[in-house]
């Protein structure tokens, strides 16, 4: 990986180098980045650079300021300065910006070998000073991506009748940098201009890991547990990427070779994604190799980022020079930034297809792993995910019975199942309405086939299909696949959708009969899943499982218990329960959640998701136990509750919270929750003050805005706590 602009280097004596103004003035430099403190105070940041070879700099070469450099910090869009004009006009029409035909690398200029050697690092930074966009870009028009339109759309009446006279024709789109509404506000600095888009793309491509790191991440693929990142597709894409661009990727990472890859990406975006061929290899070749597209490149960056997240903090890959000293979270975040650039390129060109949908889903998972799950950015990204899903038509895929099963059709089905489940998870976590509902979507589970099976030739695929029963389940009782787990999640999420309707809906039927029916169907559904994915045996004793099987069994059970948890919450809110069922479910949920920590030696390669287990399953169950301990301390509890058992579970849960690493996305939330639980335990374990004694009406300091415990059977108190913001009640 090439050094970044204004990256602080080291002198031969091992000390950090000074910036150019401090070096020339023989002043002490504090080596600040991107600008040193002295230059900031003197307001001379335009000249504050850390020259990689200050003693060999050619005097004839003008100093390049960070504002002119193409390698600024992520998110900044520098202004392109033309060598012929130091003050270019702010606004120019596309025609005025069109260059004459010339070579990218300026090969017409000849320089002595010695001069090239002394200016090597400067030439690397100066690439975009001579770069010109493709001629005629301002007048280019392309076909628009296909979009889903339902029977009530404006053009439905025309498309339903296949008559030439009624053919409206295809929509077209102009180049993303065109000016359809006159001179843009930002002029040539606009982020969707050809220069800015190329610079951003080159910055992202410079961060493609080396072949060695790619192979290492591929060898750890089983730890990802992400259906949208199909291993066959990812392996094929990485292999074709290196075989197609071996020259550009094998040498030192510089801007000019990456610009050649960017040219291919920009050329391929001009054509919408082709219809999916039946042959698996031909299908993958439509968006890989020489046909590589931004959406697939973004998915590769997501794979790299999620792969880095699955590693341990002390992994040697983070010590490699190409990583630039970044830790686990920082490395994953850099991949997230690169994937975000690819998604932005798709947005600029209005590219919409199933690959863009998969990219947003993977990007969302990567971002939650870095920042946690309770951010506004994640909510907006989820909205984009649902919008893209519907626009690309994934919510209304053809039935298996009426269409041929191909690698493309089955991948799209698996992708939609993942998005449907993700939508219910997002709604449950935030208490917001689900955006994909069974009323408007064809929620059809994918087939219970291994990943490699859908890429087999037709005759071999037919043999695999014969192993399935009428409902699409694999008839074998002793094996299961990642898709088996996905099918189970879809079934659990269909129940979850009904639960969310009762919990979040307005004027819905929440009768006791319906709640009891939900309880019954939820239990029956869990008992009907493949026995190999059930945590307990017939005597309700945990099976002796290890490794991947144990992780999947625990995960499925937690999702089932959370369904029961939400149903019990609804029953209490409607006045149909006393809280005993909710407490029992919470006690089991926290036991199963802590099993990930207790058996962490067997589940270590899944440790990157432990903070998610705490957030999604541990926090609600711990909150219920905290409430019951406080009620018990005031003699207000009316249900069966073992005070000792509750204290022991919370004590172990604190140990789990302390184990969460600072590089985990929900680390801050875990630390805040730990303080709350400790305050509760301190209160219930400390002896009562002498002046109060052990009377039944003993009280402690409460928030005056909260009702007394005897009015909180529905656990509204738990809802008043914002677990992610500020401080909570002081129980001391």
BASE-360995 format. One line per 4 residues: number of its first residue (from 1); their letters; for each residue x, y, z of C-alpha. Coordinates in Angstrom, 3 decimals, m for minus. Example, Ala and Ser with C-alpha at 12.3 -4.5 7.8 and 13.67 -1.06 7.14 Angstrom:
1	AS	12.300:m4.500:7.800  13.670:m1.060:7.140
***
This chain:
1	XXXX	0.000:0.000:0.000  1.519:3.354:m0.970  2.236:5.973:1.702  m0.541:8.469:2.223
5	XXXX	m0.217:12.148:1.490  1.068:13.981:4.573  1.911:10.660:6.216  4.642:11.175:8.806
9	XXXX	7.800:9.307:7.913  10.984:8.637:9.831  14.510:9.883:9.354  17.524:7.608:9.240
13	XXXX	18.166:8.155:12.945  14.708:6.769:13.723  13.106:10.075:14.682  9.974:11.396:13.039
17	XXXX	10.540:13.819:10.213  9.443:17.439:10.441  7.111:19.205:8.062  8.700:21.366:5.363
21	XXXX	8.149:24.792:7.016  9.569:23.580:10.351  12.454:21.770:8.651  13.443:24.808:6.624
25	XXXX	13.094:27.139:9.604  14.946:24.667:11.854  12.043:24.768:14.299  10.736:22.041:16.580
29	XXXX	7.851:20.238:14.877  5.200:18.378:16.882  4.599:15.996:13.929  0.819:16.545:14.027
33	XXXX	m1.362:15.076:11.277  m2.555:16.184:8.837  m0.907:19.480:9.882  1.497:20.211:12.696
37	XXXX	0.424:22.506:15.523  2.845:25.266:14.643  1.499:25.549:11.085  m2.075:25.506:12.375
41	XXXX	m1.366:28.364:14.773  0.427:30.342:12.069  m2.349:29.573:9.550  0.178:28.184:7.081
45	XXXX	m1.388:24.758:6.631  m1.300:25.215:2.855  2.478:24.696:2.986  2.518:22.087:5.788
49	XXXX	3.506:18.797:4.168  5.726:15.912:5.202  7.887:15.414:2.147  8.987:11.795:1.709
53	XXXX	12.365:12.841:0.291  12.990:16.481:1.305  16.703:16.551:0.437  16.169:15.232:m3.104
57	XXXX	13.268:17.477:m4.063  13.583:19.139:m7.466  13.543:22.904:m7.025  11.724:23.311:m10.322
61	XXXX	8.783:21.318:m9.047  6.094:23.372:m7.375  5.229:22.374:m3.833  2.059:20.290:m3.657
65	XXXX	m0.195:21.307:m0.829  m2.533:18.862:0.848  m5.454:20.732:m0.691  m4.165:19.786:m4.137
69	XXXX	m3.266:16.211:m3.300  m5.460:13.320:m4.463  m4.686:11.322:m1.333  m6.395:13.330:1.350
73	XXXX	m8.238:11.882:4.281  m11.336:9.891:3.360  m14.382:11.984:2.688  m12.607:15.078:1.320
77	XXXX	m12.858:16.077:m2.314  m9.899:18.235:m3.378  m10.093:20.812:m6.118  m8.261:19.871:m9.279
81	XXXX	m5.710:22.548:m10.233  m4.740:22.707:m13.869  m1.001:23.163:m14.582  m1.870:25.791:m17.195
85	XXXX	m4.001:27.928:m14.893  m3.569:28.664:m11.223  m7.043:30.212:m10.966  m9.516:28.079:m12.945
89	XXXX	m13.084:29.309:m13.225  m15.426:27.977:m10.564  m18.112:27.097:m13.096  m17.553:25.664:m16.523
93	XXXX	m19.869:23.814:m18.839  m19.171:20.160:m19.576  m18.069:21.061:m23.082  m15.425:23.424:m21.736
97	XXXX	m14.030:20.713:m19.484  m13.706:18.164:m22.290  m9.997:17.594:m22.997  m8.239:16.954:m26.226
101	XXXX	m7.235:13.341:m26.807  m4.028:12.660:m24.908  m2.401:9.828:m23.018  m3.195:9.259:m19.353
105	XXXX	0.375:8.876:m18.255  1.747:11.771:m20.268  4.066:9.432:m22.163  4.756:12.160:m24.695
109	XXXX	7.010:13.885:m22.173  10.519:12.546:m21.891  12.712:13.003:m18.806  16.203:11.879:m17.972
113	XXXX	16.423:8.751:m15.869  18.079:10.606:m12.990  15.307:13.206:m12.869  12.606:10.504:m12.908
117	XXXX	14.345:8.817:m10.011  14.486:11.960:m7.908  10.834:12.793:m8.580  9.349:9.324:m8.112
121	XXXX	7.313:10.163:m5.041  6.216:13.521:m6.417  5.080:11.960:m9.682  2.937:9.525:m7.709
125	XXXX	1.084:12.434:m6.099  0.960:14.451:m9.325  m1.004:11.865:m11.308  m4.299:13.746:m11.323
129	XXXX	m2.708:17.036:m12.367  m2.504:15.639:m15.905  m5.494:13.290:m15.752  m8.407:14.107:m18.058
133	XXXX	m11.889:12.525:m18.208  m12.984:10.583:m21.238  m13.849:12.746:m24.218  m17.545:13.349:m24.767
137	XXXX	m18.648:12.301:m21.298  m20.988:15.273:m20.944  m23.166:14.088:m23.829  m23.179:10.380:m23.022
141	XXXX	m26.470:8.573:m22.390  m26.905:5.039:m21.046  m29.713:2.576:m20.566  m31.251:2.708:m17.109
145	XXXX	m31.329:m0.246:m14.737  m34.492:m2.337:m14.794  m36.916:m1.525:m11.983  m39.906:m3.288:m10.518
149	XXXX	m43.309:m1.758:m11.291  m46.497:m3.222:m9.836  m49.978:m3.424:m11.382  m50.948:0.045:m10.073
153	XXXX	m47.959:1.833:m11.626  m48.387:4.651:m14.110  m47.283:2.482:m17.064  m49.059:m0.752:m16.100
157	XXXX	m51.874:m0.353:m18.604  m49.360:0.058:m21.416  m47.038:m2.784:m20.439  m49.883:m5.267:m19.980
161	XXXX	m50.731:m5.046:m23.693  m47.836:m6.074:m25.892  m48.568:m3.765:m28.790  m45.944:m1.822:m30.678
165	XXXX	m48.072:1.298:m30.623  m48.284:1.100:m26.814  m44.548:0.567:m26.279  m43.363:3.462:m24.122
169	XXXX	m39.720:2.503:m24.601  m36.796:2.402:m22.209  m35.706:5.259:m20.006  m32.199:6.587:m20.482
173	XXXX	m29.820:8.240:m18.069  m27.058:10.734:m18.636  m23.542:10.642:m17.276  m23.640:11.219:m13.486
177	XXXX	m21.533:14.348:m13.903  m23.749:15.974:m16.529  m25.445:19.293:m15.804  m29.125:18.859:m16.700
181	XXXX	m30.179:21.889:m14.619  m27.450:24.363:m15.460  m24.251:25.075:m13.600  m24.182:23.084:m10.343
185	XXXX	m23.688:24.728:m6.973  m20.282:23.135:m6.350  m19.007:23.535:m9.897  m16.077:21.322:m10.730
189	XXXX	m15.823:20.291:m7.073  m19.180:18.509:m7.245  m18.870:14.967:m5.881  m20.467:13.319:m8.913
193	XXXX	m18.170:14.929:m11.474  m15.852:12.665:m13.481  m12.707:13.919:m11.761  m14.079:13.571:m8.227
197	XXXX	m15.567:10.140:m8.970  m12.277:8.868:m10.383  m10.302:10.219:m7.433  m12.626:8.593:m4.922
201	XXXX	m12.576:5.296:m6.793  m8.775:5.273:m7.019  m8.519:5.982:m3.282  m10.746:2.985:m2.580
205	XXXX	m8.919:0.653:m4.972  m5.586:1.504:m3.357  m6.861:m0.347:m0.277  m7.440:m3.720:m1.960
209	XXXX	m5.526:m6.194:0.261  m2.568:m8.079:m1.118  m2.978:m11.545:m2.599  m1.571:m13.069:0.562
213	XXXX	m4.141:m11.343:2.774  m6.980:m12.213:0.377  m6.059:m15.889:0.563  m5.858:m15.716:4.350
217	XXXX	m9.332:m14.166:4.604  m10.757:m16.762:2.221  m9.396:m19.554:4.416  m11.409:m18.089:7.325
221	XXXX	m14.659:m17.864:5.354  m16.679:m20.206:7.589  m16.618:m17.675:10.446  m18.650:m15.108:8.498
225	XXXX	m22.114:m16.743:8.611  m23.364:m14.284:5.980  m25.659:m15.729:3.303  m25.337:m12.769:0.934
229	XXXX	m21.577:m13.362:0.775  m21.754:m16.656:m1.064  m18.324:m18.345:m0.817  m18.412:m19.633:m4.398
233	XXXX	m19.135:m16.161:m5.779  m16.556:m14.429:m3.592  m13.822:m16.941:m4.414  m14.592:m16.711:m8.119
237	XXXX	m14.602:m12.919:m8.002  m11.273:m12.652:m6.169  m9.629:m15.190:m8.480  m10.891:m13.407:m11.601
241	XXXX	m9.935:m10.002:m10.159  m6.317:m11.041:m9.712  m6.112:m12.881:m13.007  m7.595:m9.948:m14.926
245	XXXX	m5.693:m7.153:m13.169  m2.574:m9.006:m12.077  m0.266:m6.343:m13.510  m2.036:m3.490:m11.731
249	XXXX	m2.449:m5.301:m8.393  0.880:m7.125:m8.149  3.110:m4.064:m8.284  3.336:m1.208:m5.796
253	XXXX	m0.085:0.300:m5.158  0.001:3.535:m7.096  m2.678:5.753:m8.532  m2.068:5.202:m12.228
257	XXXX	m2.540:1.376:m12.189  m5.624:1.776:m9.991  m6.981:4.363:m12.437  m6.871:1.714:m15.161
261	XXXX	m9.050:m0.555:m13.021  m11.336:2.412:m12.334  m11.706:2.923:m16.101  m13.033:m0.629:m16.414
265	XXXX	m15.511:m0.038:m13.578  m16.777:3.185:m15.129  m17.094:1.535:m18.513  m19.082:m1.377:m17.094
269	XXXX	m21.462:0.886:m15.175  m22.654:2.325:m18.482  m24.475:m0.953:m19.181  m27.134:m2.311:m16.804
273	XXXX	m26.509:m5.729:m15.324  m27.327:m8.343:m17.933  m30.154:m10.868:m17.412  m28.947:m13.859:m15.413
277	XXXX	m27.850:m16.795:m17.606  m28.705:m20.312:m16.513  m25.084:m21.456:m16.477  m23.525:m20.601:m13.075
281	XXXX	m20.091:m19.659:m14.427  m21.530:m17.526:m17.208  m23.754:m15.813:m14.651  m20.846:m14.963:m12.340
285	XXXX	m18.798:m13.729:m15.301  m21.421:m11.058:m16.011  m20.236:m9.094:m12.959  m16.674:m10.329:m12.321
289	XXXX	m13.327:m10.362:m14.133  m13.248:m7.915:m17.026  m16.953:m7.245:m16.350  m16.305:m6.260:m12.725
293	XXXX	m18.884:m3.760:m11.508  m18.912:m1.281:m8.657  m21.546:m3.253:m6.785  m19.426:m6.422:m6.845
297	XXXX	m16.255:m4.540:m5.950  m18.114:m3.072:m2.992  m19.154:m6.556:m1.875  m15.507:m7.603:m2.002
301	XXXX	m14.587:m4.717:0.294  m17.404:m5.785:2.639  m16.037:m9.322:2.618  m12.575:m8.007:3.471
305	XXXX	m13.978:m5.841:6.264  m16.141:m8.554:7.820  m13.225:m10.956:7.436  m10.978:m8.589:9.380
309	XXXX	m13.652:m8.279:12.080  m13.684:m12.049:12.591  m9.961:m12.076:13.415  m8.547:m11.600:16.876
313	XXXX	m7.050:m8.262:17.880  m3.571:m9.739:18.086  m3.614:m11.318:14.609  m0.378:m10.752:12.708
317	XXXX	m2.230:m9.406:9.669  m2.728:m6.121:11.521  1.045:m5.815:11.901  1.692:m6.021:8.169
321	XXXX	3.109:m2.836:6.593  0.245:m2.603:4.102  m2.208:m2.181:6.974  m0.669:1.128:8.013
325	XXXX	m0.746:0.417:11.762  m4.545:0.197:11.999  m6.158:m2.088:14.576  m8.992:m4.537:13.949
329	XXXX	m11.837:m2.028:14.012  m9.894:0.622:12.105  m9.003:m1.874:9.386  m12.616:m3.009:9.054
333	XXXX	m13.777:0.607:8.967  m11.377:1.406:6.146  m12.937:m1.433:4.142  m16.359:m0.026:5.036
337	XXXX	m15.294:3.356:3.652  m14.128:1.739:0.417  m17.390:m0.197:0.086  m19.238:3.060:0.722
341	XXXX	m17.389:4.658:m2.202  m18.550:1.816:m4.458  m22.145:2.242:m3.267  m21.924:5.974:m3.915
345	XXXX	m20.785:5.285:m7.467  m23.868:3.096:m7.934  m26.079:5.856:m6.525  m24.513:8.430:m8.851
349	XXXX	m25.285:6.305:m11.900  m28.729:5.202:m10.589  m27.656:1.570:m10.744  m30.223:m0.695:m9.077
353	XXXX	m30.129:m4.504:m9.090  m29.871:m7.452:m6.727  m26.105:m6.957:m6.365  m26.595:m3.402:m5.115
357	XXXX	m29.092:m4.791:m2.614  m26.576:m7.382:m1.442  m23.944:m4.643:m1.152  m26.155:m2.528:1.123
361	XXXX	m26.972:m5.553:3.302  m23.283:m6.414:3.689  m22.382:m2.768:4.275  m24.979:m2.558:7.021
365	XXXX	m23.575:m5.597:8.781  m20.036:m4.250:8.491  m21.003:m0.841:9.847  m22.897:m2.287:12.818
369	XXXX	m19.815:m4.335:13.649  m17.789:m1.121:13.829  m20.181:1.440:15.314  m22.794:m0.666:17.081
373	XXXX	m26.453:m1.079:16.266  m28.007:2.064:17.706  m26.995:4.795:15.258  m29.094:6.965:12.985
377	XXXX	m26.817:6.051:10.090  m27.858:2.401:10.425  m31.538:3.350:10.348  m31.084:5.332:7.142
381	XXXX	m29.045:2.527:5.624  m31.813:0.079:6.486  m34.316:2.299:4.702  m32.088:2.288:1.622
385	XXXX	m31.861:m1.492:1.868  m35.623:m1.953:1.807  m36.103:0.588:m0.986  m33.488:m1.117:m3.151
389	XXXX	m34.940:m4.545:m2.373  m38.367:m3.551:m3.639  m37.065:m1.544:m6.597  m35.039:m4.526:m7.808
393	XXXX	m38.091:m6.805:m7.452  m36.650:m9.226:m4.905  m39.898:m9.159:m2.924  m41.808:m10.798:m5.804
397	XXXX	m39.549:m13.526:m7.138  m41.035:m16.380:m9.227  m42.156:m19.485:m7.359  m39.946:m22.554:m7.405
401	XXXX	m42.779:m24.535:m8.937  m43.091:m22.243:m11.954  m39.452:m21.485:m12.700  m36.203:m23.346:m13.185
405	XXXX	m33.838:m23.482:m10.225  m30.547:m21.825:m11.160  m27.631:m20.373:m9.239  m28.947:m16.874:m9.916
409	XXXX	m32.549:m17.575:m8.897  m31.574:m19.369:m5.707  m29.026:m16.719:m4.717  m31.699:m14.029:m5.106
413	XXXX	m34.099:m16.092:m3.004  m31.503:m16.491:m0.257  m30.708:m12.802:m0.441  m34.330:m11.831:0.052
417	XXXX	m34.721:m14.265:2.958  m31.718:m12.651:4.651  m33.161:m9.174:4.115  m36.595:m10.235:5.404
421	XXXX	m35.032:m11.603:8.598  m32.790:m8.558:8.933  m35.849:m6.311:8.723  m37.500:m8.111:11.649
425	XXXX	m34.290:m7.945:13.656  m33.983:m4.218:12.984  m37.621:m3.615:13.953  m37.277:m5.641:17.162
429	XXXX	m34.069:m3.949:18.213  m35.352:m0.404:17.687  m39.065:m0.875:18.349  m39.922:0.465:14.899
433	XXXX	m42.443:m0.926:12.377  m41.091:m3.595:10.006  m40.832:m2.407:6.415  m41.149:m5.789:4.649
437	XXXX	m44.387:m7.559:5.521  m45.970:m10.791:4.358  m48.983:m8.808:3.104  m46.936:m7.318:0.250
441	XXXX	m44.029:m9.762:m0.127  m43.734:m13.322:m1.326  m41.960:m14.752:1.700  m40.893:m18.043:0.168
445	XXXX	m37.999:m19.816:1.961  m34.961:m20.758:m0.061  m34.231:m24.413:m0.792  m32.297:m26.453:1.760
449	XXXX	m29.232:m26.917:m0.441  m25.533:m26.401:0.350  m23.829:m23.379:m1.176  m21.852:m25.392:m3.688
453	XXXX	m24.899:m27.365:m4.937  m26.564:m24.498:m6.801  m23.400:m24.029:m8.897  m23.360:m27.637:m10.127
457	XXXX	m24.238:m28.641:m13.711  m27.917:m29.222:m14.402  m27.792:m33.004:m14.096  m25.949:m32.912:m10.755
461	XXXX	m28.194:m30.126:m9.470  m31.211:m32.285:m10.306  m29.819:m35.042:m8.060  m29.476:m32.558:m5.197
465	XXXX	m33.026:m31.335:m5.714  m34.285:m34.914:m5.455  m32.935:m35.007:m1.886  m35.496:m32.400:m0.802
469	XXXX	m39.023:m33.045:0.388  m42.121:m31.234:m0.836  m41.485:m28.286:1.501  m37.870:m27.835:0.401
473	XXXX	m36.221:m29.408:3.472  m33.298:m31.789:3.143  m34.491:m35.304:3.967  m31.276:m36.177:5.799
477	XXXX	m31.618:m35.980:9.581  m27.945:m35.752:10.478  m26.717:m32.885:8.286  m27.638:m29.262:7.870
481	XXXX	m26.332:m26.287:5.889  m26.175:m22.537:6.283  m29.347:m22.364:4.226  m31.024:m24.730:6.697
485	XXXX	m30.349:m22.147:9.362  m31.696:m19.404:7.104  m34.918:m21.341:6.491  m35.397:m21.729:10.246
489	XXXX	m34.839:m17.997:10.732  m37.476:m17.202:8.101  m40.035:m19.351:9.922  m39.222:m17.722:13.254
493	XXXX	m39.439:m14.273:11.664  m42.907:m14.918:10.259  m44.041:m15.372:13.853  m41.998:m12.311:14.836
497	XXXX	m43.868:m10.225:12.279  m47.200:m11.067:13.922  m45.709:m10.278:17.323  m44.512:m6.883:16.099
501	XXXX	m47.964:m6.204:14.694  m49.436:m6.678:18.168  m46.663:m4.797:19.946  m46.348:m1.832:17.581
505	XXXX	m49.629:m1.771:15.674  m52.492:0.627:16.199  m56.035:m0.637:16.757  m55.104:m4.294:16.249
509	XXXX	m56.741:m7.317:17.829  m54.764:m8.082:20.968  m57.166:m10.459:22.633  m56.049:m13.081:25.104
513	XXXX	m57.027:m15.811:22.652  m54.776:m14.388:19.951  m51.855:m14.012:22.367  m52.282:m17.601:23.554
517	XXXX	m52.460:m18.750:19.934  m49.182:m16.970:19.196  m47.581:m18.709:22.175  m48.788:m22.090:20.958
521	XXXX	m47.734:m21.620:17.325  m44.353:m20.267:18.378  m43.653:m23.363:20.480  m44.911:m25.703:17.766
525	XXXX	m42.758:m24.007:15.151  m39.618:m24.435:17.267  m40.399:m28.091:17.880  m40.862:m28.618:14.120
529	XXXX	m37.423:m27.354:13.077  m34.784:m29.951:12.149  m33.792:m31.814:15.327  m30.083:m31.242:14.729
533	XXXX	m30.640:m27.500:15.282  m32.478:m27.941:18.588  m30.421:m27.253:21.717  m32.302:m29.612:24.051
537	XXXX	m32.999:m33.301:23.651  m36.384:m34.908:24.312  m35.767:m34.853:28.092  m35.005:m31.101:27.855
541	XXXX	m31.365:m31.657:28.621  m28.746:m29.702:26.604  m27.114:m31.821:23.941  m23.387:m32.438:24.011
545	XXXX	m22.664:m30.187:21.018  m19.518:m28.256:20.184  m18.192:m25.785:17.632  m20.396:m24.616:14.771
549	XXXX	m23.299:m26.872:15.754  m23.362:m25.493:19.298  m23.276:m21.903:18.001  m26.179:m22.503:15.607
553	XXXX	m28.256:m24.327:18.225  m27.784:m21.517:20.740  m28.568:m18.877:18.132  m31.800:m20.539:17.014
557	XXXX	m32.930:m21.081:20.599  m32.282:m17.429:21.469  m34.447:m16.281:18.576  m37.253:m18.581:19.724
561	XXXX	m36.924:m17.373:23.326  m37.049:m13.777:22.173  m40.321:m14.468:20.405  m41.671:m15.854:23.681
565	XXXX	m40.218:m12.848:25.517  m42.052:m10.360:23.296  m45.336:m12.296:23.526  m45.092:m12.248:27.331
569	XXXX	m44.423:m8.493:27.247  m47.559:m8.007:25.139  m49.621:m10.149:27.509  m48.526:m8.059:30.505
573	XXXX	m49.205:m4.807:28.664  m52.738:m6.026:27.854  m53.333:m7.133:31.437  m53.326:m10.873:30.714
577	XXXX	m50.308:m11.944:32.781  m48.584:m11.401:36.114  m45.008:m11.483:34.791  m44.121:m15.044:35.775
581	XXXX	m43.800:m16.241:32.180  m41.731:m13.210:31.241  m39.350:m13.738:34.158  m38.927:m17.439:33.379
585	XXXX	m38.174:m16.642:29.745  m35.718:m13.904:30.750  m33.882:m16.252:33.103  m33.471:m18.817:30.329
589	XXXX	m32.467:m16.150:27.798  m29.672:m14.836:29.986  m28.494:m18.410:30.652  m28.285:m19.150:26.933
593	XXXX	m26.647:m15.770:26.216  m23.927:m16.450:28.776  m23.300:m19.852:27.224  m21.405:m18.067:24.427
597	XXXX	m19.013:m16.720:27.055  m18.859:m19.839:29.222  m17.956:m21.989:26.196  m15.924:m19.281:24.474
601	XXXX	m12.997:m21.644:23.936  m15.179:m23.681:21.567  m16.814:m20.616:20.008  m13.810:m18.301:19.797
605	XXXX	m13.993:m17.831:16.044  m17.486:m16.386:16.504  m16.382:m13.985:19.247  m16.761:m11.028:16.885
609	XXXX	m20.533:m11.369:17.357  m20.620:m11.709:21.129  m21.294:m8.004:21.662  m24.312:m8.400:19.384
613	XXXX	m25.577:m11.328:21.496  m25.345:m9.090:24.565  m27.137:m6.190:22.902  m29.945:m8.129:21.290
617	XXXX	m30.634:m10.853:23.848  m28.712:m10.087:27.046  m29.835:m6.511:27.737  m33.625:m7.169:27.745
621	XXXX	m33.354:m10.283:29.898  m30.939:m8.626:32.334  m33.323:m5.689:32.627  m36.214:m7.946:33.645
625	XXXX	m34.086:m9.600:36.342  m32.941:m6.200:37.631  m36.581:m5.120:37.955  m37.519:m8.229:39.915
629	XXXX	m34.562:m7.801:42.280  m35.613:m4.227:43.007  m39.215:m5.299:43.524  m38.070:m8.057:45.851
633	XXXX	m36.006:m5.557:47.847  m39.185:m3.519:48.428  m41.307:m6.620:49.090  m43.403:m5.729:46.038
637	XXXX	m42.828:m8.898:44.009  m45.855:m11.174:43.620  m44.288:m13.960:41.549  m41.963:m16.857:42.251
641	XXXX	m38.429:m15.586:42.090  m35.141:m16.876:43.469  m33.221:m13.823:44.659  m30.008:m15.833:44.899
645	XXXX	m30.388:m17.223:41.375  m31.024:m13.763:39.947  m27.954:m12.292:41.660  m25.742:m15.137:40.444
649	XXXX	m26.910:m14.733:36.855  m26.318:m10.988:36.863  m22.883:m11.453:38.420  m21.879:m13.842:35.638
653	XXXX	m23.398:m11.507:33.083  m21.175:m8.693:34.343  m18.168:m10.920:33.662  m19.453:m11.395:30.102
657	XXXX	m19.820:m7.621:29.715  m16.264:m7.065:30.937  m15.013:m9.530:28.345  m16.323:m7.415:25.439
661	XXXX	m13.373:m5.838:23.630  m12.902:m2.111:22.936  m12.770:m2.940:19.220  m16.314:m4.378:19.315
665	XXXX	m19.058:m2.146:17.965  m21.268:m2.310:21.089  m18.419:m1.949:23.598  m19.613:1.409:24.958
669	XXXX	m23.141:0.130:25.426  m21.832:m2.947:27.264  m19.845:m0.765:29.661  m22.863:1.407:30.425
673	XXXX	m25.058:m1.596:31.066  m22.410:m3.004:33.381  m22.661:0.124:35.567  m26.435:m0.211:35.805
677	XXXX	m26.315:m3.860:36.855  m23.617:m3.152:39.434  m25.724:m0.379:40.949  m28.678:m2.734:41.229
681	XXXX	m26.552:m5.475:42.817  m24.955:m3.013:45.232  m28.387:m1.876:46.351  m29.919:m5.317:46.876
685	XXXX	m26.802:m6.723:48.573  m26.114:m3.830:50.959  m27.851:m4.122:54.371  m30.806:m1.838:54.992
689	XXXX	m30.098:1.387:56.963  m30.703:1.099:60.722  m33.267:3.879:60.807  m35.374:2.095:58.227
693	XXXX	m34.967:m1.478:59.365  m36.502:m4.420:57.615  m40.040:m3.078:57.401  m42.104:m4.115:54.477
697	XXXX	m42.484:m0.596:53.200  m38.740:0.140:52.990  m37.953:2.441:50.092  m34.921:3.944:48.441
701	XXXX	m34.392:7.034:46.320  m36.306:6.955:43.059  m36.632:9.245:40.134  m39.752:11.294:40.990
705	XXXX	m40.930:10.960:37.376  m41.283:7.173:37.758  m44.323:5.403:39.264  m43.999:3.093:42.276
709	XXXX	m43.145:m0.563:41.714  m46.641:m1.827:42.378  m47.814:0.097:39.312  m45.117:m1.270:37.023
713	XXXX	m46.216:m4.839:36.402  m45.997:m4.177:32.673  m42.302:m3.269:33.062  m42.749:0.201:31.624
717	XXXX	m39.828:1.224:33.803  m37.514:m0.750:31.549  m38.747:1.269:28.581  m37.961:4.569:30.301
721	XXXX	m34.238:3.808:30.362  m32.250:4.893:27.340  m29.506:2.276:27.523  m27.406:4.081:24.937
725	XXXX	m27.501:7.697:26.114  m26.457:9.529:29.244  m26.707:8.221:32.779  m29.404:6.257:34.541
729	XXXX	m31.048:6.255:37.932  m28.660:6.425:40.860  m29.521:3.575:43.168  m26.794:4.426:45.677
***
